[in-house]
Structure formats: structure tokens, C-alpha cells
Amino acid sequence: MINYNAESVSPAAVRKKAEELYRSGFFCCEAVVSAIRSEFMVDVPEEVISMASGMSVGVGRSGCLCGAVNGGVLVLGMLFGRTEPLGPQDPGVNHLMGLTNELHTWFRDNNGKHSTCCRVLTREFDMSCGEHREQCIKFTGMCAEKAAEILCRELGVINIDMEKGITEAP
């Protein structure tokens, strides 16, 4: 298992950081991976962010799964995935698949468009317009925050927001 050093994390702050990273030049998937890596102090090289680059913008502009969801799935796999071929009945990998399903279902049910497909999520936008970018920034923050909430719960990291009753980043 990969080590992390955070004892407490604010998922709302993770959201804000992912949104800032998107605004500063990362795509959705990269921003989620970078924010989680940073805020959870995950002991992996910075180069791990590069594995997310091709999965951004709906898996490399194919329009399939939203890149922000991809980022959330990657960070969950980074911390709960396996490195040994233990077969499909491996309880660890099945637990991970449950977590990724939780993120996927939550995003679909909470983004206002009831979809995780990038083509559906961006259908009404000219891809060069500011509205498209703002929506993607919002979705990036949503996925980063939800992934952080799942990680806090599963890793036993203190969720600062739950303790303080915070629902939005300061």
C-alpha cells in the first residue's frame, strides 16, 4: 500500500485546490490527482500526475467518461489498488470497485445532468466558451471533494469539514 502522511484533511479545501489547479493550467483529471496527492501528502513522485494527463477531457477528448471522475478513480486506485494478480474474488480489489462505483454514482446523481459522459455533460456548449470551462472547473472540484471524503472515511483520516460542519471551502 502507498503511504500517505495526512492526519486530517478538509475535503472542501481539496475541492478549492483542484479548481485552482484547473484554472492555472491542469486539465480535470490532472487537477484531481494533484490536489489529492498534495493534501493527503501521498508518498508518490510528482510524476504520478502525468498518468492522469491522457485521461483528461473525457479520456483524451474521446468524450467518454468525465476526466474529473477518472481522476477520482485514479486516486482511489492509487491508495487501495493492488499490484499482485490475486484474481477476481480478491476482497481488496472488490472493495476498491465499490468505492469507485460510489464516486461514479454520486457524481452522476449530483452534477445536475445525471450523466458521467463528457459528451453529455458538455453537449450544449461551444467547447471554446467560458461556460464550458467553468462547468468543468466545478465538476473537477466536485470529484476531488467527494474522492477526499471517501479517502478520509476509508483511511481513517480526520475530515476537518465534518468536525466543523463546513460544507464549502473557505
C-alpha positions as CSV (number, residue, x, y, z in Angstrom):
1,M,0.0,0.0,0.0
2,I,1.2,3.5,-0.8
3,N,1.9,5.7,2.2
4,Y,0.2,9.0,3.0
5,N,1.1,11.4,5.8
6,A,-2.1,13.4,6.4
7,E,-3.8,13.0,9.7
8,S,-6.6,15.4,8.9
9,V,-7.9,16.9,5.6
10,S,-10.5,19.3,4.5
11,P,-12.3,17.9,1.5
12,A,-13.6,21.4,0.8
13,A,-10.0,22.7,0.7
14,V,-9.2,19.8,-1.7
15,R,-12.0,20.9,-3.9
16,K,-10.8,24.5,-3.9
17,K,-7.2,23.4,-4.7
18,A,-8.4,21.2,-7.6
19,E,-10.4,24.1,-9.0
20,E,-7.4,26.4,-8.7
21,L,-5.1,23.8,-10.4
22,Y,-7.6,23.6,-13.3
23,R,-7.7,27.4,-13.6
24,S,-3.9,27.5,-13.6
25,G,-3.4,25.1,-16.5
26,F,-4.1,21.5,-15.5
27,F,-7.0,19.6,-17.0
28,C,-9.7,18.0,-14.8
29,C,-8.1,14.6,-14.2
30,E,-4.6,16.0,-13.5
31,A,-6.1,18.6,-11.1
32,V,-7.9,15.9,-9.1
33,V,-4.8,13.7,-8.8
34,S,-2.5,16.6,-7.9
35,A,-4.8,18.0,-5.3
36,I,-5.3,14.6,-3.6
37,R,-1.6,13.8,-3.8
38,S,-0.8,17.2,-2.2
39,E,-3.5,17.4,0.5
40,F,-3.2,13.8,1.6
41,M,0.6,14.0,1.4
42,V,0.7,10.8,-0.6
43,D,4.2,9.3,-0.8
44,V,4.4,9.1,-4.6
45,P,6.6,11.1,-7.0
46,E,5.1,14.2,-8.6
47,E,5.3,12.3,-12.0
48,V,2.2,10.3,-10.9
49,I,0.2,13.3,-12.1
50,S,1.4,12.6,-15.6
51,M,-0.5,9.3,-15.7
52,A,-3.7,11.4,-15.5
53,S,-2.9,13.6,-18.5
54,G,-4.3,11.3,-21.1
55,M,-7.4,10.6,-19.2
56,S,-8.5,14.3,-19.1
57,V,-11.2,15.9,-21.2
58,G,-13.3,12.7,-21.2
59,V,-10.4,10.3,-21.8
60,G,-8.3,12.2,-24.2
61,R,-11.0,14.1,-25.9
62,S,-13.0,11.0,-26.9
63,G,-15.9,12.3,-24.9
64,C,-16.4,9.3,-22.8
65,L,-16.1,9.3,-19.0
66,C,-15.6,12.7,-17.5
67,G,-12.0,13.3,-16.7
68,A,-12.7,14.6,-13.2
69,V,-14.3,11.2,-12.4
70,N,-11.3,9.5,-14.0
71,G,-9.1,11.5,-11.6
72,G,-11.1,10.3,-8.6
73,V,-10.9,6.7,-9.7
74,L,-7.2,7.0,-10.2
75,V,-6.6,8.4,-6.7
76,L,-8.8,5.7,-5.1
77,G,-6.9,3.1,-7.1
78,M,-3.6,4.7,-6.1
79,L,-4.4,4.2,-2.4
80,F,-6.5,1.0,-2.5
81,G,-5.5,-0.8,-5.7
82,R,-3.4,-4.0,-5.9
83,T,-0.1,-4.9,-7.5
84,E,-0.5,-8.7,-7.4
85,P,-2.8,-10.7,-9.7
86,L,-5.0,-12.3,-7.0
87,G,-8.0,-13.0,-9.1
88,P,-11.5,-11.5,-9.4
89,Q,-12.5,-12.7,-5.9
90,D,-9.8,-10.6,-4.2
91,P,-11.7,-8.8,-1.5
92,G,-9.4,-5.8,-1.7
93,V,-10.0,-5.1,-5.3
94,N,-13.7,-5.7,-4.9
95,H,-13.8,-3.1,-2.1
96,L,-12.0,-0.7,-4.4
97,M,-14.5,-1.3,-7.1
98,G,-17.3,-0.5,-4.6
99,L,-15.5,2.8,-3.8
100,T,-15.2,3.8,-7.4
101,N,-18.8,2.9,-8.0
102,E,-19.7,5.1,-5.1
103,L,-17.9,8.0,-6.6
104,H,-19.3,7.4,-10.1
105,T,-22.9,7.1,-8.9
106,W,-22.6,10.1,-6.6
107,F,-21.2,12.3,-9.4
108,R,-23.9,11.1,-11.8
109,D,-26.6,11.8,-9.3
110,N,-25.3,15.2,-8.2
111,N,-24.0,17.1,-11.3
112,G,-27.4,18.2,-12.5
113,K,-27.2,16.3,-15.7
114,H,-27.5,12.7,-14.5
115,S,-24.6,11.5,-16.6
116,T,-20.8,10.8,-16.3
117,C,-20.3,11.0,-20.1
118,C,-18.3,14.1,-21.1
119,R,-20.2,14.4,-24.4
120,V,-23.5,14.6,-22.5
121,L,-22.1,16.9,-19.8
122,T,-20.8,19.4,-22.4
123,R,-23.4,18.9,-25.2
124,E,-24.8,22.4,-25.0
125,F,-21.5,24.2,-25.0
126,D,-19.2,25.5,-27.7
127,M,-16.0,23.8,-26.3
128,S,-14.1,27.1,-26.6
129,C,-16.5,29.1,-24.4
130,G,-16.0,30.2,-20.9
131,E,-19.2,28.5,-19.7
132,H,-17.8,25.1,-20.7
133,R,-14.6,25.8,-18.8
134,E,-16.5,27.0,-15.7
135,Q,-18.6,23.9,-15.6
136,C,-15.5,21.6,-15.9
137,I,-13.8,23.5,-13.1
138,K,-17.0,22.9,-11.0
139,F,-17.1,19.2,-11.8
140,T,-13.4,18.9,-11.1
141,G,-13.9,20.4,-7.7
142,M,-16.9,18.2,-7.0
143,C,-15.0,15.0,-7.8
144,A,-11.9,16.0,-5.9
145,E,-14.0,16.8,-2.8
146,K,-16.0,13.6,-3.0
147,A,-12.9,11.5,-3.5
148,A,-11.3,13.2,-0.5
149,E,-14.4,12.4,1.6
150,I,-14.2,8.8,0.6
151,L,-10.5,8.7,1.3
152,C,-10.9,10.3,4.8
153,R,-13.6,7.7,5.7
154,E,-11.7,4.7,4.3
155,L,-8.2,5.7,5.6
156,G,-9.3,7.0,9.0
157,V,-8.1,10.5,8.2
158,I,-9.9,13.2,10.1
159,N,-12.4,15.0,7.9
160,I,-11.9,18.5,9.2
161,D,-15.1,19.7,7.5
162,M,-17.3,17.1,9.2
163,E,-15.9,18.1,12.5
164,K,-16.5,21.8,11.9
165,G,-19.8,21.4,10.0
166,I,-18.2,23.1,6.9
167,T,-19.9,22.4,3.6
168,E,-17.9,24.8,1.4
169,A,-14.3,25.7,1.1
170,P,-13.3,28.9,3.0
